[in-house]
Amino acid sequence: MFAFTSPGIKFDKSYNTGKGPPTFRIHGQTHHLIGSLLPMPNNLPKFAQLYIYDTDNEIINRLSQNPLVFILMSHIMHDMFDEQIIIAIKDMLDHHNHYAQRFRMARDKLHSAAVPDLKMKLISQRQTYGRLYNLPTTTEVAALIVDDEHSADKRDIIIEKQSRLLKRIHELHPTYLPLQYPLLYPKGEDGYRLNIPHKDHANIHAAKRKQQWIVDGYCMIESQKLNYVRQHQQQLRVDKYINLTGSNDHPETLGRDRGKRIILPSSFVGGQRYMEQLYFDGMAICGHLGFPDLFLTMTCNPTWPEIQRKVTQSNLTPNNCPDIITRVFKIKLNQLMYDLKHDNIFGNIIGYIYTIEWQKKGLSHAHILIFLHPSNKLPNPHDIDQTISAEIPDKQSQAQLFEIVSNHMMHGPCGFANKKSPCMTNGKCIRCFPKKFHGATIVDQDGFPVYRRRNDGRTVMKNEIELNNRFVVPYNPQLLLKYKTHLNVEWCNQSTSIKYLFKYINKGSDRIIASLGNQDEIKQYLDCRYPSILT
């Protein structure tokens, strides 16, 4: 009744030709199928469609999936089914299950006119580390709303808005089990997935099997559930002992070590729960105001006259005065926010979110999300060109802007011109530079803008390498002329980029894991912030 997928089988009917009892034989392998987000005309909703279509009559629709129940519903429904239990299970899944929440979000998008052609993508790959340690993200996201399927992995599942076709979910997809058995996976936990290390003894490197099999994955899940039940029962016994004796000293028969757990609450500035709370607050603001329209990144410029004037008085360099750099940057940031809010550079602003970070390279920078009034949004590429530029200005008529762009807004050089650039990984730039030439600005299917970069012959010399418009970081000319620093401006009013942006600006400062010692083969590690100043 609550499953997102239907079990697919090839039923072998050749054995039911005699007079014996009916035989149910499956030929081949069982599998799971999933349909479109909405049912075809004149068809009743089934499985995942029940989370989206006609939710005002959801309970009746769920019961009507069973033809026998549908026929006898008016007579025996109250005897066979408890409607309150069905409502309670539905509310539980809506509150805890990630997949139910994603399908409910798709329902809301389909009800609005903002997304005419919606598709849902169930991602197969799972990463384990976030941007906090400079590695890719998506640790807990099971479904993303997307508009394109060309970049999908071979095991990713693209669910269309309305189609007669059923799509088979690969047996190795992490959603294979939780979509079919949501009551066994109430929070949408992943089932078996690839590349899980197999660790049947201490020396894993000497093992013949490096990774777990799918059978091991099923056993591991059941074992984890059993361990959870045991730990929960253990905790109940401990809590009962404390309530009876009034003592925090646990008896040895309970098998627990003495001590207490210390956690940092969300009120601790800079902590993990603090950053997570900011992320949740940002998503709540986004739900109230709508999608943010602009994403700005402002980086401190150690050659600002205010910094140079102060450090030269003491015969120092900006590298030796991080306090001055920090204070001047905060003053500049405050002025930038004032200009955005009161001078209406981009129009009337109804909301903003920003965070200040310190990267390993040492320079302070701020990420800013801007929510524009509906009357000032950028609805078409022409309006984007009036606000954002990704081209080198004319050296003769815009000499000052040309100098600023040359010094602060040129990426690299990287690629074939400089394969040793820090942005190069596996022979490619992680920022996808150099970009391609484009005669006009467009918005791709993933919701990201492709800015105008004309092949006009304008170039800039950087590290004795000639760079053209393919290496320009998008900027706003008015802000760049005033602040004379790296100030990246991006248009971001698309659903596929929202979760990434809020995760990105609330990831916290860069950190490092440092080894402190090695005694008796026991290493101690310190997880700490990594501020530094370039020399």
N, C-alpha and C positions, 0 to 999 in steps of 0.2 A: 504493500500500500504506500510506502514512503520511499521506495527505491527510485534512484535516478535512472537506472538502466534496466533493460529487460534481458533475461537469460536467453541466449541463442543456442539452438541445438539443431542437429539434423536427425529428424525422427525416422527410424527405420521401421516401416509398417509391414515388411514382408513376413514377419513372424505371426501376424494376426490373421492368418488365412484359414486356420483350422477351427475346431470346435472347443479347443481348450481355453483356459482363462486368458484374458488380454495380457500381452507382454509389451512393456514399455522399454524399448531398446534405443540407445543413442549411438549413432554412427559418427565416428570422428571425435573431435574435441569440443567441449562446451566453450562458450564464449559469451561476452556481454555486448549488447548493442545500445546505442543512444541515438535518438532522433533529433529533429530540429527544435528550436526554442518554442515555436508556436505550432499547433496542429494545422493540418490542411483544412480548407473550408468543408463544413458539414461533418467533420470528424471530432470525436470527443478527445479531450486531452489525456495523455498517458505519461506515466513515469515522471521524468524531469519537467515535462510541460505543466504538470499540476502545480509546480512552484511558481509559475509565471502567468498562465492563462486562466482567466475567470476565477481569481482567488476569492471573490466574494462568496462563491458557492464551492469552495475547495473541499469541504467535508463530503458533500454529496458527490462531487466529481471523483474523489478518492474511492468512495464506496462503489461507484458505478463502474470501476475498472473490472470488477468481477461480474460477469453477466448474470450469474445466479443471484448474487446479492442485489443487483440492479432490478431484477424482476420481482424479487420477494421483499424488496426494501421497505415498502409501505406496510408490510404485515409483520415482519419478524426482525426488523433492523434493531429495535430497542432490546430484543431478547438476545440477539447474537453479538451485537457490538455496543460498547459503551462509548457514546459520542464524546463525553468529557475526556476519556482517555485518549481518543484520537486527537482532540484539540490540544491536550497537554503535551503529547508527543510532537505535534506540529510546532508548538511554541518552543519546546526544548530544542528542536533542530534549528529553528530560526535564530535562537539565541547563541547556540554553541557550535553548530556545524558550519564549517567554512564554505562548503559547497552550497548549502541551503542559502547562506547569506549572499553568495555570488549570484545565484539564480534569482533571488529576490531583488538584487540590485539591477539585474538585467530586466526584470519586470518593470521597475520604476523607469528605466531608460526607455523601454518600449512604449510606456504610457505617455512619455513626453515626446515632443516633436523635435527635440534636439538631436536625436540619433535615429535617422530614418532606416539605416541598414545595419543592424547590429549583429555581430558574431561573437561567440565566446570561444576562448582558446584555453584548453586544459593542458598545462605545460608538463612535459614528461621529466625534464631534467630537474634535479634538486642540487642546490649548492649549500655549503655549510658555513661559509664565512661571509661577513658583511663588508661594506666599504670601510668600516672602521679600521681594518687591517689591510686596506688597499687590495681587496679581492672582490670578485663579483658577488652580487646579492641574489635575492629571492630564496629565502630560507623557509618561509612559511606560506607563501602565496600559492594556492593550488589552482586558481583560475583567474585569468585576466580578460577583460573585455577589449577586443581588438577589432581592427577594420581590415586586416590583410592577413593572408595565410601563406604568402610566398616564402617567408622566412621560417616556416614551421619545421620543427624536427620531424623525422619520419614517424615518431611515435606520438607527437603532439596531436591533439584532437581539436578540430575546428567545428564548432556547432553553429550551423547557419540559422538565420531567422525563421525561415519556413521552407521546408523541403519534404519530399516524399521518401527520400533515401534514408536508410539507417546506416550509421557508421559503427564499425567494429572497434572496440577498445582493445588495444594490444594487451596480452597477458602480463607483460612486464611493465605496463604503465602503473605508476604508484596509485592511481585512482581506481584501478581495476576492482579491488574489493570494497573500498569505502563507498563507491557510488552504487554498488549492488546491495550492500548490507549496511545502510546508514545507522541502524540501531545497534550494530556491533561496533561501529566506529562513530560514536555520536559527535565527536569533535572534528570529524573529517581527517583523522590521522592517516598518514600514508600507509599503504600496504607494502608489499615487497617492491623493491626497486633495485636497479643495477648498481654495481660497484660498491656493494657493502662488503668490507673486509671480513674474511673468515678467520676467526681466532679460536681454534680449538685447543691450542696449547700456548705456552709462554713465548716460544720462539716462532713468531708468525712468519718470519722470512724463510725458515726452513720447511714450511708446510708445502705440501703438494698442491693444495687448494688455496688460492689467494683470495677468492671471493666466495660469498655465500650463494647457495643455490636457492631456488624459489621455495623449496620445501623447508629449508632452514629458516627462510623469512617467516613462513607461517608458524613454525615452532617458536621462533623468537618472539613473535607478537603475543602468542598465547602465554609464553613464559613471563613476559613483562606484565601482562594483566594479572597473572597469578601472584607475582611478586608484589604488585601494587596492592592487591587484596590483603596479602599477608602483612605488609607494612602498615596498611590502614588499621587492621585488627591490632597490631602491636601498639600503634599510637593510641588506640582506644583504651587498651589496657593500661598504658602509662598515664593517660589523662584520668582514668578512673582511680588509679593509685594516688595521684596527686590530690584529687578531690577528697579522697578518704583520709589521707594523712596530713594534708596541708604542707607537704615537704616537696622540694624540687629534687631531692636525692632519689634517683630511680633505683629500685632494688636490682641486684645483680641477676635475679631470675628473669628479668625482662630482657636481658642481653643487650643493653644499650650503654654506650659510653657516656660518662658524665660531661657536662659542658652545656653551653647555650649558643644558639645561633644569633649572629649579629648581622643585620641587613641594613642597607642604606635606603631610606624612604625616598619618595619622589620629590620631597622638599629639599633634598641635598643637591645643590647646584652642581651640574656636571656629571652626576651619576647616571647609570644606565636607566633606572626608573624615571629619573628627571627627564632624560631625552625622550623616552618612550611616552611620557605624559605630554610633552610638547608636541610629539607627533600626533597623538590622539586629539589634542586641542586643535592642531592645524587641520586635521581631517574634519573636525566638527565645524570649524570656520568655513572650510570649503563646502561642506554640505549646506551651510546657511547662505553663503554669498555666491556659490557657484564656482566654476573653475577659475583659477588664477590666470591672468592674461600675459604677464611678463615675468621673466626670470632674469634678475640682474646679479652679477658677481663683480664686486669692487675689491681690488687688491691694493694694499698700501704701496706707495711709491717713496722709497727712501731718499730720492732726490728732490722731494718737495722743498720749496724755499724755507718753509717753517721749520723743517727738520734740519736742513743744512745750516740755517742761521744759528740754531741752538747748539748744535754739536761742534761747530767751528769755534765757538767761544771758549770751549774747553779743550781744543786741539784733539778732538776725538772724531770717530767715524760713526755713522748710523749703526754699524754692527755692534758697537760698544754701548749703545744707548737704547736698549729695548723699551725702557719706560717712556722715552720721548716718542719713539715710533708708535707705541700703543696709544698714547694720549692724542697725538696729532691725528692718527687714523680715526679715532673715535670722534674727534671734532669734525673731520671731513665727512664721516658717515652721518652724523647728526645733521649737517648742512644738506647732504644729499637727500635725506628723508624729508627735510623741510621743503626742499625744492620740489620733490615729487608730490607732496601733499598739498602745498599751497600755491606753487607756481604753475601747476597743471601742465607740466611738460608733456605728459602722455594723456592728459585729460583729467576728468574728475575721478579721484580714487576713493573707493568705498571701504577698502581694507588692505592691510599689508602684513607680512610676516618676514622677519629677518633673523639671522643668526650670525655670530662672529666666530671665526675659526682661526687656528694657527696650524699651518701645515708643517711638515718636516723641513721644508725649505726655509721656514722661519718668518715669512711675511704674513702679517695679519690680513684677512680678507673676510668679506661679508657676502652671504647669499640672501637675496631679497626676492620675495614673491609679492607681486602687485595684483590687486583685484580692481579692475576698472568698472566704472559705471556702465550699464548697458548701452547708454548713448555714446560712449567713447571707446567701445571695443573695436578691435581691428578685424572687420569681417571679411576682407578680401586681400589678395596679394598686393594690390596697389597701395592700400593703406599701410601695409607692413613696410613697403619700400619708403614711405614717407617718414617712418619712425626708425627703422633699423637699416643699416648699410653694412655690406660685406665686401666692399670694394676699396681700392686705394684711391684717395682723392687726388685731384689735379695738383701737381707740384707748383704750378705757376699761380693759379687763381686761389688756391687754398693751401698756401705754404705752411701755415702754422698747424693746420689739421693734418697735412701730409707728414710733418715732422712727428706729431704725437702718434699717429697710426704706425709710422715706421718704428718708433721706439717701444710701443706698448701693445699693439694689437696685431702683430705678425707672429704667427705660430711657427715654431721650429727654428731653423730648417730641419726637416726630417725626411723620411722616405729614402729614395735613392740618393738624394743629395747628402744625407747624413744618417747612415744606418746606425750610428752609435748614440743617437739622440735618446734622452731618458724616456721619451714617450713611445719608443719603439719596442714592441713585444712580438717575438716570432716573425720578425721582418715586416710588421705592419704597425702603423701609428694607432694607438688606442683612442685617439680623438678623430680618427678617420680623415686626417690630412695627408696629402693635399686633396681638397674638394674638387669636384668637377665643375667645369664652366657651365653656367646656365644663363640664358638670355633674359629670363623672367623668373620671379619668385613663384614657387608652387608649394603646396602642402601635401606631403606624401600620405599614403594610406595608414601609416602608423601614427599620424597626427603631428609629425615633426616638420617644421618648415625647411624648405630647400631654398636658400636665399639667392638672389640675383648676383651672379659673378660673371660679368661679361669679359670676354677676351679682348680688352681694349689696349693692350700693349703696355700698360703702366706697371712698373716694377719697383722693388725696393731691395737694396743691398743689405744683407745681414750676415755677418760672419763670412764675408767674401763670397756669399752665394746669392744669386739673384732670385727674388721671390715675386710672384705675381698675385692676382686676386684669389687664387686657389688656397692661399695661406692666410687670408685675412680672417680674424676673429670678429664676429658681428658686433656692432657698436652703434651708439646713438651720437651723431656728430655734435649736438648741442652740449650734452653732458661731458663728452670727451674734451671739448675745448675748455670747459670750465675746470674740470678736476685733473686733467693731464696725468692720467694713470690708466692701468688696465681696468677697463669697465665694460664687461661683456653684457650685452642685452640680447635676450632670446624671447621669441614669442612661443607660448606654451599652452594655448587654450585648446587642449585635446584631452580626452579621458585617459588615453593610454599612457600619458606622461605624468599624471597627477600623483599617483602613489609613489613613483620614483622620485619626484621632486620633494615631496614631504619627507620621505625616507632620507634623501640626500642632505637636506638642510638641517636635519635633526640627528645626524649620525654621530655627532660629537667630534671633538678634536682628535687629530691623528695620535695614535698610540704605538707603543713598541713593547715587545716581550724580550726582556734582557736576562741573560743567565748570570747569576750572582756567585755561584760556586759549584764545586763538584766534590763532595765528600761521601765516601763509601757508595759511589755510584748513585747517589740521590741528589738530583739537581733541584736547586731552588730557583724560582722564577719570580720576577717582579713585573706586573702589568701596570704600566705607567704612561703618563703623557710624555710626548717627545718634542718639547720646544727647542729650537736651535736658531742660530743666526748664521747666515752665509758669510764666509770670509772671501 
